[in-house]
Amino acid sequence: MSCYERLRTTKRNFFGFRADGFKLKYNPAVINGSKSMNVLSAETKELQKEIRQLLVEKDAVLLAHNYQRDEIQEIADLRGDSLLLSQKAAETEKSVILFCGVHFMAESAAILSPQKTVLLPRLEAGCPMADMITPEKLREKKAELGPGVPVVTYVNSSALVKAESDICCTSANAVAVAESLPGDRVFMTPDMNLAKYVARHTKKQIDYWKGFCPTHHLLKTERLPELKQKYPDAKVVAHPECTPEIIDMADHICSTSGMYAYAKKENAVKQFIIATEDGILYGLRNENPDKEFIIASEDMICPNMKVTTLEDVSR
């Protein structure tokens, strides 16, 4: 029995909440204090130092997703996208994984490192898109589809939904995964925008669950032309979780890890308009100090990612 199946059948308790998920309703309002600090106070720096000392004492590795607050990313042992972080954490000798992200990410880390303790600083840090589908709903959909239609589930989903799927994908390899499957029809869940992106790059029929990431889905199309007019030499880089209308206006579409690679590779380009959650600006700016990165919208802040603070990490 696979680890996903064990999770589905036993509802094993991870991180203080059941594996069938904490449901957090999306609030489009930016939570108070979610904007990362550009200049850290002496108090914040002292807290960062205390956390680093605690990590040594507790034999812990600190993971920070690309969308976390700047002050958390700054002191993390590993920074990156969700699956890569879990894979790298599994390779470390540390016995404790402290994952600054959302619940499905901590689930992935626990699955890949069953012998380690996985901690999520804020249990209510959920993912609205992951919560748009349940294993029960997916089973109903599979019965409706009938045999022979493979289910591809985006890693941004609960372990229990993954357990009902044939294969999982990331935003970076979604096209390749769909192409690798037999037959001429694929069902993708939970992100319809990622599915629509995949449909552009394959001859297969791509059906999909109508879920979405609110942070990417709510980016208004009129915003990009305004920014392009203000920054005519800038390249627009969009995440495939964005709507097809945004994808049509982008110069390059890629995952968060792809954005880092693209920014480094394009030596002749000095300005980039970034269409994803604003936490990625921390890494992009630090790795490319000679380039300018403009967020596509000041509303591209995920309150679930920003709910975790240094105080939460230190507890």
C-alpha positions as CSV (number, residue, x, y, z in Angstrom):
1,M,0.0,0.0,0.0
2,S,1.4,3.4,-1.0
3,C,1.9,6.2,1.6
4,Y,-0.9,8.1,-0.1
5,E,-3.2,5.1,0.3
6,R,-2.2,4.8,3.9
7,L,-3.1,8.4,4.4
8,R,-6.5,8.0,2.7
9,T,-7.5,4.9,4.7
10,T,-6.1,5.8,8.1
11,K,-6.5,9.6,8.1
12,R,-3.2,9.7,9.9
13,N,-2.8,12.8,12.1
14,F,0.0,15.1,10.9
15,F,1.1,18.5,12.2
16,G,-1.8,18.7,14.7
17,F,-4.7,18.4,12.2
18,R,-6.1,15.5,10.2
19,A,-4.8,14.7,6.8
20,D,-8.3,15.2,5.3
21,G,-7.6,18.9,5.6
22,F,-8.1,22.2,7.4
23,K,-10.6,24.3,5.4
24,L,-9.7,28.0,5.2
25,K,-12.0,30.2,3.3
26,Y,-10.3,32.7,1.0
27,N,-10.4,36.3,2.1
28,P,-9.4,38.5,-0.8
29,A,-8.6,41.4,1.5
30,V,-4.9,41.6,2.2
31,I,-4.3,40.7,5.9
32,N,-2.9,43.3,8.2
33,G,0.9,43.3,8.1
34,S,1.2,40.9,5.2
35,K,3.6,43.2,3.2
36,S,7.1,42.2,3.8
37,M,9.5,44.6,5.4
38,N,12.2,46.2,3.3
39,V,14.3,47.3,6.4
40,L,14.3,45.0,9.3
41,S,14.2,46.4,12.8
42,A,16.7,45.5,15.5
43,E,14.0,43.5,17.3
44,T,13.3,41.5,14.1
45,K,17.0,40.8,13.6
46,E,17.3,39.6,17.1
47,L,14.3,37.3,16.7
48,Q,15.9,35.9,13.5
49,K,19.0,35.2,15.5
50,E,17.1,33.4,18.2
51,I,15.3,31.3,15.6
52,R,18.6,30.2,14.0
53,Q,19.9,29.2,17.5
54,L,16.7,27.2,18.2
55,L,17.0,25.4,14.8
56,V,20.5,24.1,15.9
57,E,19.2,23.1,19.3
58,K,16.2,21.2,17.9
59,D,18.1,19.6,15.0
60,A,15.7,21.3,12.6
61,V,15.8,22.5,9.0
62,L,13.8,25.6,8.1
63,L,12.1,25.6,4.8
64,A,10.5,28.7,3.3
65,H,8.4,28.7,0.2
66,N,9.1,31.4,-2.4
67,Y,5.9,33.2,-1.4
68,Q,6.7,33.6,2.3
69,R,7.5,36.9,4.0
70,D,11.0,38.3,3.3
71,E,12.2,38.1,6.8
72,I,11.4,34.4,6.9
73,Q,13.0,33.6,3.6
74,E,16.1,35.5,4.7
75,I,16.9,33.0,7.5
76,A,15.7,29.8,5.8
77,D,18.0,26.9,5.2
78,L,16.2,26.1,2.0
79,R,14.0,28.3,-0.2
80,G,12.1,27.3,-3.2
81,D,8.9,25.8,-4.6
82,S,6.9,23.3,-2.5
83,L,7.9,19.9,-4.0
84,L,11.6,20.8,-4.4
85,L,11.7,21.9,-0.7
86,S,10.2,18.6,0.4
87,Q,12.7,16.6,-1.7
88,K,15.7,18.6,-0.4
89,A,14.5,18.3,3.2
90,A,14.3,14.5,2.8
91,E,18.0,14.5,1.9
92,T,19.1,16.4,5.0
93,E,20.2,14.6,8.2
94,K,18.0,16.9,10.3
95,S,15.3,15.1,12.4
96,V,12.8,18.0,12.3
97,I,11.4,19.8,9.3
98,L,9.9,23.2,10.0
99,F,8.0,24.1,6.9
100,C,6.9,27.7,6.3
101,G,4.2,27.2,3.7
102,V,0.7,25.8,3.6
103,H,-0.8,22.5,4.7
104,F,-0.4,20.4,1.5
105,M,3.3,21.3,1.5
106,A,3.8,20.0,5.0
107,E,1.9,16.8,4.0
108,S,4.3,16.3,1.1
109,A,7.3,16.7,3.4
110,A,5.9,14.2,5.8
111,I,5.2,11.7,3.0
112,L,8.8,12.0,1.7
113,S,10.3,12.0,5.2
114,P,8.1,9.6,7.3
115,Q,10.9,9.2,9.9
116,K,11.1,12.9,10.6
117,T,8.9,15.3,12.6
118,V,7.2,17.9,10.3
119,L,6.0,21.1,11.8
120,L,3.7,23.7,10.2
121,P,4.0,27.0,12.2
122,R,0.4,28.0,11.5
123,L,-2.2,25.2,11.2
124,E,-4.7,27.5,9.5
125,A,-2.3,28.2,6.6
126,G,-4.4,26.4,4.0
127,C,-4.7,26.6,0.2
128,P,-8.1,27.7,-1.2
129,M,-7.4,25.9,-4.5
130,A,-6.5,22.6,-2.8
131,D,-9.7,22.9,-0.8
132,M,-11.8,23.3,-4.0
133,I,-11.8,19.5,-4.5
134,T,-12.2,16.6,-2.0
135,P,-11.5,12.9,-2.5
136,E,-15.2,12.3,-2.4
137,K,-15.9,14.7,-5.3
138,L,-13.0,13.3,-7.3
139,R,-14.3,9.8,-6.9
140,E,-17.7,11.0,-8.2
141,K,-16.0,12.6,-11.1
142,K,-14.0,9.5,-12.0
143,A,-17.1,7.5,-12.0
144,E,-18.7,10.0,-14.4
145,L,-15.6,9.9,-16.7
146,G,-15.5,6.2,-16.8
147,P,-12.5,3.9,-17.3
148,G,-9.5,4.8,-19.4
149,V,-9.3,8.5,-18.5
150,P,-6.2,9.1,-16.4
151,V,-6.5,11.7,-13.6
152,V,-3.5,14.1,-13.3
153,T,-3.5,16.0,-10.0
154,Y,-1.4,19.1,-9.4
155,V,0.9,18.8,-6.4
156,N,-1.0,21.8,-4.9
157,S,-3.6,19.5,-3.5
158,S,-4.2,17.4,-0.4
159,A,-2.7,14.0,0.1
160,L,-6.1,12.4,0.1
161,V,-6.9,13.8,-3.4
162,K,-3.5,12.7,-4.6
163,A,-4.4,9.2,-3.4
164,E,-7.4,9.1,-5.8
165,S,-5.3,10.1,-8.8
166,D,-3.2,8.2,-11.4
167,I,-0.3,10.6,-11.3
168,C,0.7,14.0,-10.0
169,C,2.4,16.9,-11.7
170,T,4.0,20.2,-11.0
171,S,3.5,23.5,-12.9
172,A,6.9,22.9,-14.5
173,N,6.3,19.3,-15.8
174,A,2.5,19.3,-16.3
175,V,2.7,19.2,-20.1
176,A,5.2,16.4,-20.1
177,V,3.2,14.4,-17.6
178,A,0.0,14.7,-19.7
179,E,1.9,13.7,-22.8
180,S,3.3,10.7,-21.1
181,L,-0.1,9.1,-20.4
182,P,-1.8,6.6,-22.7
183,G,-4.9,7.6,-24.7
184,D,-6.0,10.8,-26.1
185,R,-7.9,12.2,-23.1
186,V,-6.7,13.4,-19.7
187,F,-8.6,14.8,-16.7
188,M,-6.7,17.4,-14.6
189,T,-7.4,18.7,-11.1
190,P,-7.7,21.0,-9.2
191,D,-6.4,24.0,-11.3
192,M,-8.4,24.8,-14.4
193,N,-5.9,27.5,-15.5
194,L,-3.0,25.1,-15.4
195,A,-5.1,22.6,-17.4
196,K,-5.9,25.2,-20.0
197,Y,-2.2,26.0,-20.3
198,V,-1.4,22.3,-20.8
199,A,-4.2,22.1,-23.5
200,R,-2.3,24.6,-25.5
201,H,0.8,22.3,-25.7
202,T,-0.7,18.9,-26.4
203,K,-3.1,17.3,-28.9
204,K,-4.8,15.4,-26.1
205,Q,-8.2,16.4,-24.9
206,I,-7.8,18.1,-21.5
207,D,-10.8,18.0,-19.3
208,Y,-10.5,19.7,-15.9
209,W,-11.9,20.4,-12.5
210,K,-13.0,24.1,-12.1
211,G,-10.6,25.1,-9.3
212,F,-8.2,28.0,-9.3
213,C,-5.7,29.9,-7.3
214,P,-7.5,33.1,-6.2
215,T,-4.2,35.1,-6.1
216,H,-3.4,34.3,-9.8
217,H,-7.0,34.0,-11.0
218,L,-8.0,37.5,-9.9
219,L,-5.2,39.4,-11.7
220,K,-7.0,41.8,-14.0
221,T,-6.2,41.8,-17.7
222,E,-6.1,45.6,-17.9
223,R,-3.2,45.8,-15.4
224,L,-0.5,44.4,-17.8
225,P,-1.0,46.8,-20.7
226,E,-0.7,49.7,-18.1
227,L,2.6,48.3,-16.9
228,K,3.9,47.6,-20.4
229,Q,3.2,51.2,-21.3
230,K,5.1,52.3,-18.2
231,Y,8.0,49.8,-18.7
232,P,8.1,49.2,-22.5
233,D,11.4,47.2,-22.3
234,A,10.2,44.9,-19.6
235,K,9.4,41.2,-20.2
236,V,6.2,39.9,-18.7
237,V,6.7,36.6,-16.9
238,A,3.6,34.7,-15.8
239,H,2.9,31.6,-13.8
240,P,0.7,29.0,-15.6
241,E,-1.9,29.4,-12.7
242,C,-2.8,32.7,-14.3
243,T,-5.9,32.9,-16.6
244,P,-5.5,32.3,-20.3
245,E,-6.0,36.0,-20.9
246,I,-2.9,36.8,-18.8
247,I,-1.0,34.0,-20.5
248,D,-1.8,35.5,-23.9
249,M,0.0,38.8,-22.8
250,A,3.0,37.2,-21.3
251,D,6.4,36.9,-22.9
252,H,7.4,33.8,-20.9
253,I,5.3,31.3,-18.8
254,C,6.9,29.2,-16.2
255,S,6.9,27.9,-12.6
256,T,8.5,29.9,-9.7
257,S,11.8,28.0,-10.1
258,G,11.6,28.7,-13.8
259,M,11.3,32.4,-13.1
260,Y,14.6,32.4,-11.2
261,A,16.3,30.6,-14.1
262,Y,14.7,32.9,-16.7
263,A,15.8,36.1,-14.9
264,K,19.4,34.9,-14.6
265,K,19.5,33.7,-18.3
266,E,18.2,36.9,-19.9
267,N,21.2,39.1,-19.5
268,A,20.1,41.7,-22.0
269,V,16.8,42.3,-20.1
270,K,16.9,44.6,-17.2
271,Q,13.2,44.9,-16.3
272,F,10.7,42.1,-15.6
273,I,7.0,42.3,-14.8
274,I,6.2,39.3,-12.6
275,A,2.7,37.8,-12.6
276,T,2.7,35.6,-9.5
277,E,2.6,36.1,-5.7
278,D,4.8,38.9,-4.6
279,G,6.9,36.9,-2.2
280,I,9.0,35.7,-5.1
281,L,10.4,39.2,-5.5
282,Y,12.7,38.6,-2.5
283,G,14.7,35.9,-4.2
284,L,14.6,37.5,-7.7
285,R,15.9,40.8,-6.4
286,N,18.6,39.2,-4.2
287,E,19.9,37.0,-7.0
288,N,19.7,39.7,-9.7
289,P,20.7,43.0,-8.0
290,D,21.3,44.7,-11.4
291,K,17.7,44.0,-12.6
292,E,14.3,45.5,-11.7
293,F,11.3,43.3,-10.9
294,I,7.8,44.8,-10.9
295,I,4.9,42.9,-9.5
296,A,2.0,42.7,-11.9
297,S,-0.5,43.8,-9.2
298,E,-0.1,44.9,-5.6
299,D,-3.1,42.6,-4.9
300,M,-1.0,39.5,-5.7
301,I,-0.5,38.6,-2.1
302,C,-1.6,35.3,-0.8
303,P,-2.9,35.8,2.8
304,N,-2.4,32.1,3.5
305,M,1.3,32.3,2.7
306,K,1.7,35.6,4.5
307,V,-0.1,34.4,7.7
308,T,3.1,32.9,9.0
309,T,5.3,35.3,11.0
310,L,8.7,35.1,12.6
311,E,6.9,34.9,16.0
312,D,5.1,31.8,14.8
313,V,8.4,30.2,13.7
314,S,10.0,30.9,17.0
315,R,7.2,29.2,19.1
